[in-house]
Amino acid sequence: MKINKIIKILILSDFSIISSFGLIAPIFAIFISQQIIGGGVKVAGFAFTIYLLVSSLVRLPISRIVDQELREKERVLLLIGGSVLMSSCYFFYTLAKFPWQVYLLEGLIGLGYAGNVAVWFDLFTRYIDKDRESFEWSIHGSIVALGSAATAAIGGILAEKFGFNLIFILVGIFGLIGSLVPIVIYKNFTKSFNQKL
């Protein structure tokens, strides 16, 4: 069953980014408890709350801008920019010592995610193949879930053996790789999909 190029690229990008987050997600609270001065379960909870608040509240105005003002290539640039911001923040976790730094990074990750997901859903909805909607959404969900399952186990093993810094660096690297995959869409939009820009 043939899947169009944009959908393949979006799935590949999301797979790389979300799977990389799987490396740290299950052990993030442990990192905060062990490595952050004054850290603990409460700090981990507030950090996650900040991430959710920022990503949820900022996503709404960004989505309006995407719908009403951005051309296709501008949307792809926002997708890439949001992903790069999100992924880059993980490198700074290697330097984090205090709760306020964790809160700042989680807020920036939430901001990046808001930009990323607003465009990702827009493009996936626009270019999903007709009469294959359920199948292609399911491919995306299954691939991302399997990737996250694998990296969650790997992340725990690597953190125990090599420490948290390696995990954050790997999350940043694989996240950035996934962030740059949509450049293919940007370069070929006009030729492949005859978009009026």
C-alpha positions, 0 to 999 in steps of 0.5 A: 500500500503506497503512502505519499512522501509527506506522510512518510517524512512526518512519520519518520520525523515524529518517530525519531523525536518522540522515540528519543524522548522515550530515553529519558521519560521513565527516569526523569523524576529519578534524575531530578531527585538525584541530580538537582539541588533541592529536587524531588518528586514535587519538583518533577511534578511541577516541571511536567505541569509547566511543560503541559501548561506552556505547550497547551496554552501556546498551541492554540494561538500558534494554530490560529496563525498556522491556519490563517497566515502561514504558507506551506513552506513557512509551516515547515519552517515552524515545524523544524524550528519548534523541533530544534528548540525542543531537542536543543533544550535537552543538551542543557540538562547536562548543566542543570543544577537547580529547580528553576533551571529545570522549570525554564527548560521544561517551559522552552520544551513546551514552547517548542512542542507547541510549534511542532505539533500545531504544524505536524497535525496540520500537514498530516491532516492535509496530506493523509491519503484518502481512504487510508486515514485510519491506516496511516494514523495507525502506522504513525501511532504504532511506529512511534509507540514501538520506538518509545517502548524500545528507547524506554528500556534502553534509556534505563540501562544506559543511565544506570551504566553511564549516567544521565548526561549521556541520555540527555545528549542522545535525546538531543542528537536524535531529536535534532536528527528528527527535526531536520528530516522535514527539510526534505518537505521544504525543499521539494514542496513546490515541485512535488505537490504543486503548492502555490506559495 
